[in-house]
Amino acid sequence: MDANAASLAAQLGAEDALELVGGEPRLPLVVARVRDSEPFTGTDLVGELEKRGWMVPAYELPPDNADQQVIRMLVTINQTRELADALAGDIRDAIDKLRRRAAGDSVGRTAARGHGY
């Protein structure tokens, strides 16, 4: 689980739209936030991921940081490296789609699909 979480974190850390939240969690977690410079929010991103069959929550932070939001991905024992790679790929695709939509491009609807996660 830790190796798959590290792989997912490395792939998402390469996304310029996301900023990984540091720390050494006790669980195999990957926590990130959408950078302020992006034209979409964490809620927008998890909405796109939901259309692709993923359950990735977005959380608003406590009152002193209420303007910030994080997304949290828990890597479970039954999540293979292929599944972690699929999630990273869907996040990459969702970021691209949200950027194109914000730029005024006409983007088609995401076909609902699932990865069994």
DSSP file (Angstrom, degrees, kcal/mol; ACC not computed):
  #  RESIDUE AA STRUCTURE BP1 BP2  ACC     N-H-->O    O-->H-N    N-H-->O    O-->H-N    TCO  KAPPA ALPHA  PHI   PSI    X-CA   Y-CA   Z-CA
    1    1 A M     >        0   0    0      0, 0.0     4,-2.7     0, 0.0     5,-0.2   0.000 360.0 360.0 360.0 -42.2    0.0    0.0    0.0
    2    2 A D  H  >  +     0   0    0      1,-0.2     4,-2.6     2,-0.2     5,-0.2   0.906 360.0  49.6 -64.0 -40.4    2.8    2.4    0.9
    3    3 A A  H  > S+     0   0    0      2,-0.2     4,-2.2     1,-0.2    -1,-0.2   0.908 112.9  46.7 -65.2 -41.3    4.6    1.7   -2.4
    4    4 A N  H  > S+     0   0    0      2,-0.2     4,-2.6     1,-0.2    -2,-0.2   0.892 112.6  49.9 -68.1 -38.7    1.4    2.3   -4.4
    5    5 A A  H  X S+     0   0    0     -4,-2.7     4,-2.7     2,-0.2    -2,-0.2   0.903 111.1  49.8 -63.9 -40.7    0.7    5.5   -2.4
    6    6 A A  H  X S+     0   0    0     -4,-2.6     4,-2.4     2,-0.2    -2,-0.2   0.892 111.2  48.9 -65.0 -39.2    4.2    6.7   -3.1
    7    7 A S  H  X S+     0   0    0     -4,-2.2     4,-2.2     2,-0.2    -2,-0.2   0.928 112.5  47.4 -65.0 -45.3    3.8    6.0   -6.8
    8    8 A L  H  X S+     0   0    0     -4,-2.6     4,-2.6     1,-0.2     5,-0.2   0.919 112.5  50.1 -61.8 -43.4    0.5    7.8   -6.9
    9    9 A A  H  X S+     0   0    0     -4,-2.7     4,-2.5     1,-0.2    -2,-0.2   0.902 109.7  50.9 -62.1 -41.7    2.1   10.7   -5.0
   10   10 A A  H  X S+     0   0    0     -4,-2.4     4,-0.8     2,-0.2    -1,-0.2   0.910 112.3  46.4 -63.0 -42.4    5.0   10.9   -7.4
   11   11 A Q  H  < S+     0   0    0     -4,-2.2     3,-0.5     1,-0.2     4,-0.3   0.914 116.3  43.9 -67.7 -42.3    2.7   11.0  -10.4
   12   12 A L  H >< S+     0   0    0     -4,-2.6     3,-1.3     1,-0.2     6,-0.3   0.819 106.2  62.0 -73.2 -29.5    0.4   13.6   -8.9
   13   13 A G  H 3< S+     0   0    0     -4,-2.5    -1,-0.2     1,-0.3    -2,-0.2   0.755  98.0  58.8 -64.6 -23.4    3.4   15.6   -7.7
   14   14 A A  T 3< S+     0   0    0     -4,-0.8     2,-0.6    -3,-0.5    -1,-0.3   0.598  83.8  97.1 -80.5 -11.6    4.4   16.0  -11.4
   15   15 A E    X   -     0   0    0     -3,-1.3     3,-1.4    -4,-0.3    -3,-0.0  -0.693  65.7-154.0 -80.2 119.4    1.1   17.7  -12.2
   16   16 A D  T 3  S+     0   0    0     -2,-0.6    -1,-0.2     1,-0.3    19,-0.1   0.676  91.6  63.5 -69.4 -14.3    1.6   21.4  -12.1
   17   17 A A  T 3  S+     0   0    0     17,-0.1    18,-2.6    -5,-0.1     2,-0.3   0.670 100.1  62.4 -79.6 -16.7   -2.0   22.0  -11.2
   18   18 A L  E <   -A   34   0A   0     -3,-1.4     2,-0.5    -6,-0.3    16,-0.2  -0.827  61.0-159.2-116.7 149.4   -1.6   20.2   -7.9
   19   19 A E  E     -A   33   0A   0     14,-2.5    14,-2.0    -2,-0.3     2,-0.2  -0.987  22.9-134.2-122.8 119.0    0.4   20.8   -4.8
   20   20 A L  E     -A   32   0A   0     -2,-0.5     2,-0.6    12,-0.2    12,-0.3  -0.493  16.6-128.4 -72.3 140.7    1.0   17.8   -2.5
   21   21 A V        -     0   0    0     10,-2.9    10,-0.4    -2,-0.2    -1,-0.1  -0.811  31.5-135.5 -90.9 124.4    0.4   18.4    1.1
   22   22 A G        +     0   0    0     -2,-0.6     2,-0.2     2,-0.1    -1,-0.1   0.073  49.7  92.7 -75.6-176.6    3.4   17.3    3.1
   23   23 A G  S    S-     0   0    0      2,-0.1    -2,-0.0     1,-0.1     0, 0.0  -0.384  73.3 -88.5 115.4 166.0    3.8   15.3    6.2
   24   24 A E        -     0   0    0     -2,-0.2    -2,-0.1     2,-0.0    -1,-0.1  -0.821  44.8-159.8-112.4  89.8    4.3   11.6    7.1
   25   25 A P        -     0   0    0      0, 0.0    -2,-0.1     0, 0.0     4,-0.0  -0.297  20.4-135.7 -69.0 154.5    0.8   10.2    7.4
   26   26 A R  S    S+     0   0    0      2,-0.1    -2,-0.0     0, 0.0     0, 0.0   0.714  91.8  57.6 -80.0 -21.6    0.4    6.9    9.4
   27   27 A L  S    S-     0   0    0    -26,-0.0     2,-2.2   -25,-0.0     0, 0.0  -0.706 105.1 -97.1-103.5 159.1   -1.9    5.7    6.6
   28   28 A P  S    S+     0   0    0      0, 0.0    47,-2.9     0, 0.0     2,-0.3  -0.521  70.6 154.0 -76.2  81.3   -1.1    5.3    3.0
   29   29 A L  E     - B   0  74A   0     -2,-2.2     2,-0.4    45,-0.2    45,-0.2  -0.793  38.6-159.2-111.6 150.2   -2.6    8.6    2.0
   30   30 A V  E     - B   0  73A   0     43,-2.2    43,-2.9    -2,-0.3     2,-0.4  -0.989  17.2-176.0-124.6 121.4   -2.0   11.1   -0.8
   31   31 A V  E     + B   0  72A   0     -2,-0.4   -10,-2.9   -10,-0.4     2,-0.3  -0.965  10.7 159.7-120.2 132.3   -3.3   14.6    0.0
   32   32 A A  E     -AB  20  71A   0     39,-2.3    39,-3.3    -2,-0.4     2,-0.3  -0.931  23.5-149.0-144.1 165.3   -3.2   17.4   -2.5
   33   33 A R  E     -A   19   0A   0    -14,-2.0   -14,-2.5    -2,-0.3     2,-0.3  -0.984  28.5-108.1-136.4 151.6   -4.8   20.7   -3.2
   34   34 A V  E     -A   18   0A   0     35,-0.4   -16,-0.2    -2,-0.3    35,-0.2  -0.618  44.7-110.3 -75.9 132.6   -5.5   22.5   -6.5
   35   35 A R    >   -     0   0    0    -18,-2.6     3,-1.8    -2,-0.3    -1,-0.1  -0.295  20.3-119.6 -64.6 148.6   -3.1   25.5   -6.9
   36   36 A D  T 3  S+     0   0    0      1,-0.3    -1,-0.1     3,-0.1    -2,-0.1   0.764 110.0  64.6 -60.1 -26.6   -4.7   28.9   -6.6
   37   37 A S  T 3  S+     0   0    0      2,-0.1    -1,-0.3   -20,-0.0    -2,-0.1   0.567  82.2  99.5 -76.6  -7.8   -3.6   29.8  -10.2
   38   38 A E  S <  S-     0   0    0     -3,-1.8    -4,-0.0   -21,-0.2    61,-0.0  -0.497  75.5-132.3 -81.8 150.6   -5.9   27.1  -11.7
   39   39 A P  S    S+     0   0    0      0, 0.0     2,-0.3     0, 0.0    -1,-0.1   0.214  86.3  56.9 -86.1  16.8   -9.3   28.0  -13.1
   40   40 A F  S    S-     0   0    0      4,-0.0     2,-0.2     3,-0.0    -2,-0.1  -0.918  74.2-129.2-140.8 166.2  -11.0   25.2  -11.3
   41   41 A T     >  -     0   0    0     -2,-0.3     4,-2.1     1,-0.1     5,-0.1  -0.569  33.5-101.2-110.0 173.5  -11.5   24.0   -7.7
   42   42 A G  H  > S+     0   0    0      1,-0.2     4,-2.7     2,-0.2     5,-0.2   0.862 124.0  56.4 -60.7 -36.3  -11.0   20.8   -5.8
   43   43 A T  H  > S+     0   0    0      2,-0.2     4,-1.8     1,-0.2    -1,-0.2   0.904 106.4  49.4 -63.1 -41.4  -14.8   20.3   -6.0
   44   44 A D  H  > S+     0   0    0      2,-0.2     4,-1.9     1,-0.2    -2,-0.2   0.920 112.0  49.1 -61.7 -43.6  -14.6   20.7   -9.8
   45   45 A L  H  X S+     0   0    0     -4,-2.1     4,-2.2     1,-0.2    -2,-0.2   0.934 111.7  46.1 -65.0 -47.2  -11.8   18.1  -10.0
   46   46 A V  H  X S+     0   0    0     -4,-2.7     4,-2.3     1,-0.2    10,-0.2   0.824 108.8  58.2 -68.2 -27.6  -13.5   15.5   -7.8
   47   47 A G  H  X S+     0   0    0     -4,-1.8     4,-1.5    -5,-0.2    -1,-0.2   0.914 107.9  45.9 -63.5 -42.2  -16.7   16.0   -9.8
   48   48 A E  H  X S+     0   0    0     -4,-1.9     4,-0.8     1,-0.2    -2,-0.2   0.898 112.4  50.8 -65.0 -40.3  -14.9   15.1  -13.0
   49   49 A L  H ><>S+     0   0    0     -4,-2.2     5,-2.4     1,-0.2     3,-0.6   0.868 105.0  56.8 -66.9 -35.2  -13.4   12.1  -11.2
   50   50 A E  H ><5S+     0   0    0     -4,-2.3     3,-1.7     1,-0.3    -1,-0.2   0.895 102.4  55.2 -62.0 -39.2  -16.8   11.0  -10.0
   51   51 A K  H 3<5S+     0   0    0     -4,-1.5    62,-0.9     1,-0.3    -1,-0.3   0.766 106.4  52.9 -62.7 -24.4  -18.0   10.9  -13.6
   52   52 A R  T <<5S-     0   0    0     -4,-0.8    -1,-0.3    -3,-0.6    -2,-0.2   0.348 128.2 -97.8 -94.7   4.4  -15.0    8.5  -14.3
   53   53 A G  T < 5S+     0   0    0     -3,-1.7    62,-0.4     1,-0.3    64,-0.4   0.565  80.1 129.9  96.7   9.8  -16.0    6.2  -11.4
   54   54 A W      < -     0   0    0     -5,-2.4     2,-0.7    -8,-0.1    -1,-0.3  -0.732  48.8-148.6-101.1 147.1  -13.7    7.4   -8.6
   55   55 A M        +     0   0    0     -2,-0.3    -9,-0.0    62,-0.2    -5,-0.0  -0.837  36.1 153.8-111.0  90.1  -14.7    8.3   -5.1
   56   56 A V        -     0   0    0     -2,-0.7     2,-0.2   -10,-0.2    17,-0.1  -0.972  32.3-143.5-119.8 115.8  -12.2   11.0   -4.1
   57   57 A P        -     0   0    0      0, 0.0    15,-1.7     0, 0.0     2,-0.4  -0.475   4.4-151.3 -82.8 151.3  -13.4   13.4   -1.5
   58   58 A A  E     -C   71   0A   0     13,-0.2     2,-0.4    -2,-0.2    13,-0.2  -0.979  16.1-164.3-115.8 132.6  -12.6   17.1   -1.3
   59   59 A Y  E     -C   70   0A   0     11,-3.2    11,-2.7    -2,-0.4     2,-0.3  -0.945  15.7-137.5-120.9 136.6  -12.5   18.7    2.1
   60   60 A E  E     -C   69   0A   0     -2,-0.4     9,-0.2     9,-0.2     6,-0.1  -0.701  32.5-120.8 -83.4 145.9  -12.6   22.4    3.1
   61   61 A L        -     0   0    0      7,-1.8    -1,-0.1     4,-0.6     7,-0.1  -0.322  39.6 -72.9 -83.4 168.4  -10.2   23.2    5.9
   62   62 A P    >   -     0   0    0      0, 0.0     3,-2.5     0, 0.0     6,-0.2  -0.001  62.9 -81.7 -57.5 168.7  -11.1   24.6    9.3
   63   63 A P  G >  S+     0   0    0      0, 0.0     3,-1.4     0, 0.0     4,-0.2   0.761 126.9  58.3 -49.0 -38.7  -12.2   28.2    9.7
   64   64 A D  G 3  S+     0   0    0      1,-0.3     3,-0.1     2,-0.1    -3,-0.0   0.744 123.2  26.4 -65.8 -19.8   -8.7   29.8    9.7
   65   65 A N  G X  S+     0   0    0     -3,-2.5     3,-2.4     1,-0.1    -4,-0.6  -0.101  79.2 134.5-128.7  33.3   -8.1   28.2    6.3
   66   66 A A  T <   +     0   0    0     -3,-1.4    -2,-0.1     1,-0.3    -1,-0.1   0.680  65.9  66.1 -63.0 -17.6  -11.6   28.0    5.0
   67   67 A D  T 3  S+     0   0    0     -4,-0.2     2,-0.3    -3,-0.1    -1,-0.3   0.500  93.8  76.6 -81.5  -2.1  -10.6   29.4    1.6
   68   68 A Q    <   -     0   0    0     -3,-2.4    -7,-1.8    -6,-0.2     2,-0.3  -0.768  59.5-169.2-110.1 155.4   -8.5   26.2    1.0
   69   69 A Q  E     - C   0  60A   0     -2,-0.3   -35,-0.4    -9,-0.2     2,-0.3  -0.996   3.2-160.9-141.4 142.2   -9.6   22.7    0.0
   70   70 A V  E     - C   0  59A   0    -11,-2.7   -11,-3.2    -2,-0.3     2,-0.4  -0.914  10.3-143.4-122.8 152.8   -7.8   19.5   -0.1
   71   71 A I  E     -BC  32  58A   0    -39,-3.3   -39,-2.3    -2,-0.3     2,-0.4  -0.927  18.4-156.9-111.4 143.2   -8.4   16.2   -1.9
   72   72 A R  E     -B   31   0A   0    -15,-1.7     2,-0.5    -2,-0.4   -41,-0.2  -0.974  10.1-170.9-128.8 128.7   -7.6   13.0   -0.1
   73   73 A M  E     -B   30   0A   0    -43,-2.9   -43,-2.2    -2,-0.4     2,-0.6  -0.968   8.0-159.6-120.6 117.2   -6.8    9.6   -1.7
   74   74 A L  E     -B   29   0A   0     -2,-0.5     2,-0.7   -45,-0.2   -45,-0.2  -0.846  12.0-144.3 -95.2 123.9   -6.5    6.6    0.6
   75   75 A V        -     0   0    0    -47,-2.9     2,-0.1    -2,-0.6   -70,-0.1  -0.803  22.7-159.7 -90.6 119.1   -4.6    3.7   -1.0
   76   76 A T    >   -     0   0    0     -2,-0.7     3,-1.7     1,-0.1   -71,-0.0  -0.459  31.1-102.2 -99.1 170.3   -6.2    0.5    0.3
   77   77 A I  T 3  S+     0   0    0      1,-0.3    -1,-0.1    -2,-0.1    -2,-0.0   0.787 120.5  50.9 -62.0 -29.4   -4.9   -3.1    0.4
   78   78 A N  T 3  S+     0   0    0      2,-0.1     2,-0.8    39,-0.0    -1,-0.3   0.355  84.3 104.4 -92.8   7.2   -6.9   -4.1   -2.7
   79   79 A Q    <   -     0   0    0     -3,-1.7   -75,-0.1     4,-0.1     2,-0.0  -0.799  59.8-156.7 -92.8 113.0   -5.7   -1.2   -4.8
   80   80 A T     >  -     0   0    0     -2,-0.8     4,-2.1     1,-0.1     5,-0.2  -0.266  31.0-105.2 -80.2 169.6   -3.1   -2.4   -7.3
   81   81 A R  H  > S+     0   0    0      1,-0.2     4,-2.8     2,-0.2     5,-0.2   0.877 122.8  56.9 -61.7 -37.6   -0.4   -0.3   -9.0
   82   82 A E  H  > S+     0   0    0      1,-0.2     4,-2.2     2,-0.2    -1,-0.2   0.888 107.0  48.1 -61.5 -38.4   -2.4   -0.5  -12.2
   83   83 A L  H  > S+     0   0    0      2,-0.2     4,-2.3     1,-0.2    -1,-0.2   0.898 111.1  50.0 -69.3 -40.2   -5.4    1.0  -10.3
   84   84 A A  H  X S+     0   0    0     -4,-2.1     4,-2.3     2,-0.2    -2,-0.2   0.904 112.1  48.7 -62.8 -40.9   -3.2    3.8   -8.8
   85   85 A D  H  X S+     0   0    0     -4,-2.8     4,-2.4     2,-0.2    -2,-0.2   0.883 109.5  52.3 -65.3 -38.4   -1.8    4.5  -12.3
   86   86 A A  H  X S+     0   0    0     -4,-2.2     4,-2.5     2,-0.2    -2,-0.2   0.904 109.6  49.2 -64.4 -41.2   -5.4    4.6  -13.7
   87   87 A L  H  X S+     0   0    0     -4,-2.3     4,-2.4     2,-0.2    -2,-0.2   0.935 111.1  49.3 -63.1 -45.9   -6.4    7.1  -11.0
   88   88 A A  H  X S+     0   0    0     -4,-2.3     4,-2.3     1,-0.2    -2,-0.2   0.904 112.1  49.2 -60.0 -41.3   -3.3    9.3  -11.8
   89   89 A G  H  X S+     0   0    0     -4,-2.4     4,-2.5     2,-0.2    -1,-0.2   0.900 110.8  49.0 -65.5 -41.0   -4.2    9.1  -15.5
   90   90 A D  H  X S+     0   0    0     -4,-2.5     4,-2.5     2,-0.2    -2,-0.2   0.865 110.4  51.2 -67.6 -34.8   -7.8   10.1  -14.9
   91   91 A I  H  X S+     0   0    0     -4,-2.4     4,-2.5     2,-0.2    -2,-0.2   0.926 110.3  49.6 -65.7 -43.4   -6.7   13.0  -12.7
   92   92 A R  H  X S+     0   0    0     -4,-2.3     4,-2.1     1,-0.2    -2,-0.2   0.934 113.5  45.8 -58.1 -47.3   -4.4   14.1  -15.5
   93   93 A D  H  X S+     0   0    0     -4,-2.5     4,-2.4     1,-0.2    -2,-0.2   0.886 112.0  51.3 -64.2 -39.5   -7.2   13.9  -18.1
   94   94 A A  H  X S+     0   0    0     -4,-2.5     4,-2.7     2,-0.2     5,-0.2   0.899 108.9  50.8 -66.0 -40.9   -9.7   15.7  -15.7
   95   95 A I  H  X S+     0   0    0     -4,-2.5     4,-2.4     2,-0.2    -2,-0.2   0.933 111.3  48.7 -60.8 -45.9   -7.2   18.6  -15.2
   96   96 A D  H  X S+     0   0    0     -4,-2.1     4,-2.5     1,-0.2    -2,-0.2   0.924 112.6  47.8 -59.8 -45.5   -6.8   18.9  -19.0
   97   97 A K  H  X S+     0   0    0     -4,-2.4     4,-2.7     1,-0.2    -2,-0.2   0.914 111.8  49.2 -64.1 -43.2  -10.5   18.9  -19.5
   98   98 A L  H  X S+     0   0    0     -4,-2.7     4,-2.1     2,-0.2    -1,-0.2   0.879 111.8  49.2 -66.3 -37.0  -11.2   21.5  -16.8
   99   99 A R  H  X S+     0   0    0     -4,-2.4     4,-1.6    -5,-0.2    -1,-0.2   0.926 112.5  47.4 -66.0 -44.0   -8.5   23.8  -18.2
  100  100 A R  H  <>S+     0   0    0     -4,-2.5     5,-2.4     1,-0.2     4,-0.3   0.910 111.4  50.9 -64.4 -41.4   -9.9   23.5  -21.7
  101  101 A R  H ><5S+     0   0    0     -4,-2.7     3,-1.4     1,-0.2    -1,-0.2   0.918 109.7  50.1 -61.1 -43.4  -13.4   24.2  -20.4
  102  102 A A  H 3<5S+     0   0    0     -4,-2.1    -1,-0.2     1,-0.3    -2,-0.2   0.807 105.8  57.2 -65.3 -29.1  -12.2   27.3  -18.5
  103  103 A A  T 3<5S-     0   0    0     -4,-1.6    -1,-0.3    -5,-0.1    -2,-0.2   0.493 124.7-103.9 -79.7  -3.1  -10.5   28.5  -21.7
  104  104 A G  T < 5S+     0   0    0     -3,-1.4    -3,-0.2    -4,-0.3    -2,-0.1   0.485  71.2 146.4  95.6   3.5  -13.8   28.3  -23.5
  105  105 A D      < -     0   0    0     -5,-2.4     2,-0.8    -6,-0.2    -1,-0.3  -0.422  54.6-116.4 -70.6 148.1  -13.2   25.2  -25.5
  106  106 A S        -     0   0    0     -2,-0.1     2,-0.4     0, 0.0    -1,-0.1  -0.783  39.2-175.8 -85.0 114.0  -16.2   23.0  -26.2
  107  107 A V        -     0   0    0     -2,-0.8     3,-0.1   -10,-0.0   -10,-0.0  -0.928  21.2-121.7-115.4 137.8  -15.5   19.7  -24.4
  108  108 A G        -     0   0    0     -2,-0.4     2,-0.2     1,-0.1    -1,-0.0  -0.145  38.5 -84.7 -69.3 167.8  -17.7   16.7  -24.6
  109  109 A R        -     0   0    0      1,-0.1     2,-0.4     3,-0.0    -1,-0.1  -0.471  46.0-109.7 -71.9 144.3  -19.3   15.1  -21.6
  110  110 A T        -     0   0    0     -2,-0.2     2,-0.3    -3,-0.1    -1,-0.1  -0.627  31.1-123.7 -75.6 127.4  -17.2   12.5  -19.8
  111  111 A A        -     0   0    0     -2,-0.4     2,-0.2     1,-0.1    -1,-0.1  -0.566  29.5-114.1 -71.1 130.3  -18.6    9.0  -20.3
  112  112 A A        +     0   0    0     -2,-0.3     2,-0.3   -60,-0.1   -60,-0.2  -0.457  51.7 154.1 -66.6 133.1  -19.3    7.4  -17.0
  113  113 A R        -     0   0    0    -62,-0.9     2,-0.3    -2,-0.2   -59,-0.1  -0.966  26.4-144.4-152.7 163.4  -17.0    4.5  -16.4
  114  114 A G        -     0   0    0     -2,-0.3   -61,-0.2   -61,-0.1   -60,-0.1  -0.948  17.3-159.2-136.4 156.1  -15.7    2.7  -13.4
  115  115 A H        -     0   0    0    -62,-0.4   -62,-0.1    -2,-0.3    -1,-0.1   0.245  57.7-103.8-113.0   7.9  -12.5    1.0  -12.3
  116  116 A G              0   0    0    -63,-0.1   -62,-0.1     1,-0.0   -63,-0.1   0.750 360.0 360.0  76.2  22.7  -14.1   -1.1   -9.6
  117  117 A Y              0   0    0    -64,-0.4   -62,-0.2   -34,-0.0   -63,-0.1   0.395 360.0 360.0-107.4 360.0  -12.7    1.2   -6.9
